[in-house]
Amino acid sequence: MTYPRTTRAIRDALDAEGLSPRKRHGQNFLTDVQAVDAIVRDAGVAADDHVVEVGTGVGLLTHALASTGARVTSFEVDPDMLALTQRLEAWPGRVTFVEGDVLAGKHALAPSFRRALGDRPNPPGELLLVSNLPYGAGTPILLGVLSLPRPPDRLVVMLQREVAEKLLA
């Protein structure tokens, strides 16, 4: 199967399953393949890296990250969306999907997310957080990750403008 890499193909896959972004999860699916490719390029993802992603969504970013040869751990809170994404591709064994929230509360990271962020690759590989972060959770996720004793080597995240402005304030 060819992974759907156009907005129309992604919309068709969602419609076929009766799925759409859920506001309660802060979902805003990244469907712009040029933006996805720019994120992966700007993150400098290499085959030796371990990339942690928050918000698998339809898996477009996950697919691009996996295409680099890196090990990818992707978290998704929506079980229906995760099931669809897993059906869209024969994912390689180096891609792991975790169903659940990365937050264990407003100011705490979930244990499974902390474990993933502690799973560093052997040198020269790096640990990266590369994500299109959900609107309502972007700030607590970033603050939690940055407060870790040993945060990822690199963070490349997409946030809604209002969240970025709040963080900068």
N, C-alpha and C positions, 0 to 999 in steps of 0.2 A: 504494500500500500504506500502511496506517496502521501507524505504528511501535508495536510492542507495549509498552504503558506500564503493564501490571499484572504482578504477580509470576507469576500463572498463565500469561499470554500469553508471558512471557519463558521460563518453564519449558517450555512447550509447544514453543517455537522451539528451545530447547536439546535437548529430547528428540527432536525430529524429525531433528536432525543427529547424535544420539548423543554430545552434548557435555555436559560438566559441569566445574565448577571443578577445576583441577589444582593440587594442593598444592605441587608442585615449582616452580610459578610464583607461589605465594603468592596465588592467585586467590580472591577473595571478592566475588562480583558484587553490585553495588548494584542492588537491584530495588525499592526503596521510592521511588515517584514523588514523594511528599511531601518526603522527604529530598533528593532530586535537585533539586526545584524550590527548596527552601530554600537549598541550596548555591549555585545559580546566582543567586538573589536576593541572598543575603548577599555574594557575590563582586562584585556590582554590575557584571556584564558588560554592556557596551554594544556597539553595532554597529561602532564604530570600533576595538575592541580586537582583539588577537591573543591567543588563549587556547591554552596548551599543556596537554595532559592526558596523564597517565601511567596506563596500564592501561585501554584502551578497553573491554575486557570485552565485554558484550553491546551496548554503545553507548548505554545509557539516558542517562547524563550527557552523552555526546557529542551526542546528539540535542537535549537541552535547551540545551546551549551553542550549538549551531548555530542553534537557533530564535531566538536573540537577534539574529542577523545578524552576529555576530562571526566573524572568521576563526579556525578551529580546527585545530590540529595535534595529532593524537592518536597516542600510541605504544602498541603492543601487542606483547608478546613471543610470544604464542601464534598461529601462523599459521592454525590451524583456527578459532579464535575470531574472528580478524580477518576471515577469509573470510565467516563467518556474518554478522557485523555489517555488512559491506559489501553483502551480499545483502538485508538487512532493509529497506533504505532507498535511495531514489534521492538520494544525498547531493549537496548543492550543491558547486560547484567551489571554494568557499572553505573546504571541509573536506578536510584532507589526513591520510591515514593512513600511519603509518610502522611497518613490521614490524621489531621488534628490541628489544633490551634498552636501557634508558636508562643503564645502568651499564656501564662498560668494565672493571670490576674493583670490588673492595670499596670503594675510596676514590676512584674516578674516574668522571666522567660520560662517556658515549659521545659521540663527535664529532657525530653527527646530533642528539642531544639538546641539546648545547651550541649548535649552529647555530640550532636552533629557538628557544632561549632568547635568542639574540642578534638575532633577527629582530623588531625593534621596529616597531610601526606608527607612522604619522605622527600627530603631535598633532592632536586631543586624545586619540587612542587610547592605551591602556596595554597593557603586556605582563603577562599574568596566568598563574599556574600554578594550575589548578583540577583537583583529582584525588581519587579514592578510591585512596590509595596502597596497593600490595601490602604485606602484613605484613612479610616479611623484608627488603624493600628500602626501607621508609619512612625509616628513619634515615639511611642513606647518601645517599639521594636528596635529602632536605632539607638535610643538611649540605653536600653538594656544590653545591646550588643557592644556598644562603645564602653560600657562600664565593666565588661568582663576583664578578669585579670590578664588575659591574653586574647585580645580581639582578633578577628580575621586580619590577614595581611593586607587585604584590599576590600573596599566596599564600593560597589557601583550599583546605585539604586535609583529607581525612577519614583518620584513623588508628585502628588498634585501640587500645584503652585502654592496653594494656601498653606499646606503642610510645610513646604520648604521655607516659606516666609515666616511661619511661626517658629521654626527651628532657628532661623537666623536672628530673630528678634531678641 
